[in-house]
Amino acid sequence: MTEEMTTVTAPDWKQKADKLNEILKTNPEAGEQVVYRSRQGLNDDPVCVPELVSEEMKANSYPDVVTAPPTDMVSPKYSWYGDTGWFENATQQQGTRITALENNIKAVSQSLDELKKDKQTEVTTSQKQDEKMDQLIKLVTMTNAQVGALMKQPAGSTTISQPSQSTSTVTTQPTAPVTQSTQPSTVTEGGKK
């Protein structure tokens, strides 16, 4: 049983560029550098043709581009107008990239939906915690008011005010105790008995 191995071959433009770079390494007199010719013409024009130039180029000069296209492009073409740069001209490759982009958009959209759900859960939890905190603050305030009222009352007073029902505190002052003598008093003349 033999396994068939599929080898991914580089696109034609890449293979040609690699050969020209090898020639430059072994024979420096062949040229100065490899450039990528890309005309802004009809679609049937070759879109990217690597060529050797005799003088070094530092910048693009129509129709020659100094920088190589990305190696994952099958049929790269250089856009000379508007947003300049390499773009994929092969229909099949564009379809593959569009499918990959659609999948990425779906994944990002799902992630956003999950983040929205998580955020809503977080907001709901936060609101519940805020409500509980408000209740706790009210309870502490009532307790402090009652403790304050107890601290202000004189000894012997039994009245406790309820601050939650009225904002004014009612306290009663103790009256002086009335004492009665149990011994009968007799009055005598001259103060003697």
Phi, psi and omega per residue, in radians:
M1 nan 2.176 -3.121
T2 -1.960 2.465 3.098
E3 -1.682 2.277 3.085
E4 -1.496 2.247 3.124
M5 -1.843 2.265 3.084
T6 -1.706 2.158 3.110
T7 -1.770 2.405 3.121
V8 -1.497 2.064 3.117
T9 -1.677 2.581 3.135
A10 -1.215 2.639 3.085
P11 -1.052 2.789 -3.097
D12 -0.947 -0.805 -3.096
W13 -1.044 -0.670 -3.116
K14 -1.221 -0.729 3.118
Q15 -1.071 -0.763 -3.137
K16 -1.141 -0.729 3.122
A17 -1.090 -0.726 3.119
D18 -1.086 -0.721 3.123
K19 -1.114 -0.756 -3.140
L20 -1.138 -0.668 3.085
N21 -1.120 -0.648 3.074
E22 -1.127 -0.719 3.118
I23 -1.065 -0.743 3.138
L24 -1.095 -0.615 3.137
K25 -1.196 -0.721 -3.079
T26 -1.528 -0.454 -3.089
N27 -2.410 1.464 -3.084
P28 -1.056 -0.380 3.141
E29 -1.304 -0.176 -3.093
A30 -1.194 -0.455 -3.131
G31 2.995 3.109 -3.096
E32 -1.668 -0.710 -3.117
Q33 -2.836 2.942 3.081
V34 -1.703 2.286 3.032
V35 -2.128 2.914 -3.059
Y36 -2.100 1.898 -3.105
R37 -1.422 2.196 -3.136
S38 -2.515 1.907 -3.121
R39 -1.549 2.570 3.104
Q40 -1.609 1.175 -3.070
G41 -2.209 -2.566 -3.140
L42 -1.180 2.770 -3.120
N43 -1.167 -0.357 -3.129
D44 -1.439 -0.127 3.032
D45 -1.171 2.571 3.004
P46 -1.028 2.339 -3.007
V47 -1.503 -0.546 -3.141
C48 -2.590 1.968 -3.124
V49 -2.154 1.908 3.082
P50 -1.176 2.403 3.129
E51 -2.514 2.725 3.052
L52 -1.600 2.434 3.050
V53 -2.078 2.627 -3.057
S54 -1.463 -0.346 3.108
E55 -2.099 2.511 -3.129
E56 -1.175 2.355 3.085
M57 -1.898 2.298 3.110
K58 -1.704 -0.399 -3.107
A59 -2.378 2.811 3.111
N60 -1.141 2.498 3.072
S61 -2.503 2.019 -3.028
Y62 -0.847 2.298 0.045
P63 -1.702 0.238 -3.061
D64 -1.669 2.325 -3.131
V65 -1.972 2.292 -3.087
V66 -1.315 -0.726 -3.073
T67 -1.507 2.422 3.130
A68 -1.263 2.625 3.056
P69 -1.222 2.826 3.051
P70 -1.013 2.452 -3.039
T71 -1.219 -0.251 3.126
D72 -1.484 -0.018 3.120
M73 -1.495 2.329 -3.139
V74 -1.454 -0.788 -3.107
S75 -2.348 1.297 -3.076
P76 -1.251 2.568 3.067
K77 -2.411 2.495 -3.108
Y78 -1.660 2.310 3.080
S79 -1.619 2.034 -3.103
W80 -1.582 -0.189 -3.071
Y81 -2.074 2.622 3.117
G82 1.167 -2.183 3.088
D83 -1.374 1.741 -3.108
T84 -1.291 2.600 3.114
G85 2.575 2.993 -3.141
W86 -1.346 2.493 3.008
F87 -2.439 2.765 -3.127
E88 -1.399 2.246 -3.117
N89 -1.837 -0.226 -3.125
A90 -1.367 2.187 -3.079
T91 -1.039 -0.789 -3.115
Q92 -1.107 -0.750 3.137
Q93 -1.142 -0.681 3.095
Q94 -1.088 -0.726 3.107
G95 -1.072 -0.721 3.112
T96 -1.109 -0.765 3.127
R97 -1.153 -0.680 3.124
I98 -1.102 -0.748 3.108
T99 -1.072 -0.764 3.119
A100 -1.098 -0.716 3.105
L101 -1.121 -0.725 3.108
E102 -1.062 -0.745 3.109
N103 -1.102 -0.718 3.101
N104 -1.116 -0.713 3.127
I105 -1.110 -0.728 3.104
K106 -1.078 -0.761 -3.132
A107 -1.112 -0.746 3.128
V108 -1.146 -0.713 3.135
S109 -1.092 -0.736 3.096
Q110 -1.121 -0.707 3.110
S111 -1.102 -0.710 3.103
L112 -1.110 -0.731 3.109
D113 -1.067 -0.741 3.117
E114 -1.129 -0.710 3.108
L115 -1.106 -0.696 3.108
K116 -1.093 -0.762 3.121
K117 -1.096 -0.783 3.124
D118 -1.071 -0.732 -3.140
K119 -1.126 -0.741 3.128
Q120 -1.101 -0.725 3.090
T121 -1.084 -0.739 3.128
E122 -1.103 -0.736 3.137
V123 -1.124 -0.775 3.132
T124 -1.085 -0.781 3.114
T125 -1.086 -0.738 3.137
S126 -1.105 -0.718 3.125
Q127 -1.113 -0.730 3.116
K128 -1.117 -0.709 3.110
Q129 -1.147 -0.658 3.094
D130 -1.111 -0.727 3.120
E131 -1.098 -0.757 3.123
K132 -1.128 -0.686 3.122
M133 -1.131 -0.716 3.106
D134 -1.075 -0.753 3.115
Q135 -1.100 -0.724 3.133
L136 -1.127 -0.719 3.114
I137 -1.104 -0.731 3.111
K138 -1.094 -0.737 3.136
L139 -1.126 -0.741 3.116
V140 -1.132 -0.717 3.126
T141 -1.084 -0.779 3.117
M142 -1.096 -0.757 -3.124
T143 -1.116 -0.748 3.110
N144 -1.084 -0.704 3.131
A145 -1.123 -0.733 -3.142
Q146 -1.172 -0.724 3.109
V147 -1.117 -0.714 3.113
G148 -1.086 -0.716 3.133
A149 -1.143 -0.691 3.132
L150 -1.168 -0.623 -3.126
M151 -1.231 -0.488 -3.125
K152 -1.456 -0.307 -3.078
Q153 -1.306 2.404 3.079
P154 -1.239 2.825 -3.135
A155 -1.084 2.444 3.099
G156 1.631 -0.161 -3.135
S157 -1.495 2.449 -3.113
T158 -2.022 0.067 -3.099
T159 -1.474 2.254 3.089
I160 -2.073 2.244 -3.129
S161 -1.525 2.739 3.128
Q162 -1.948 1.702 -3.067
P163 -1.160 -0.375 -3.101
S164 -1.293 -0.279 -3.114
Q165 -1.797 -0.406 -3.125
S166 -2.580 2.575 -3.135
T167 -1.527 -0.272 3.115
S168 -1.695 2.491 -3.118
T169 -1.719 2.282 3.118
V170 -1.852 2.157 3.077
T171 -2.216 2.615 3.115
T172 -1.935 2.439 3.124
Q173 -1.584 2.376 3.121
P174 -1.207 2.544 3.104
T175 -1.659 2.758 -3.139
A176 -1.186 2.349 -3.120
P177 -1.192 2.473 3.128
V178 -1.685 2.216 -3.134
T179 -2.016 2.496 3.114
Q180 -2.082 2.478 3.138
S181 -1.527 2.428 -3.141
T182 -1.657 -0.138 3.124
Q183 -1.591 2.368 3.105
P184 -1.264 2.479 3.124
S185 -1.795 2.441 3.107
T186 -2.116 2.498 -3.118
V187 -1.815 2.313 3.102
T188 -2.234 2.820 -3.136
E189 -1.384 2.383 3.097
G190 1.349 0.156 3.064
G191 1.426 0.201 3.131
K192 -2.039 2.741 3.138
K193 -1.636 nan nan
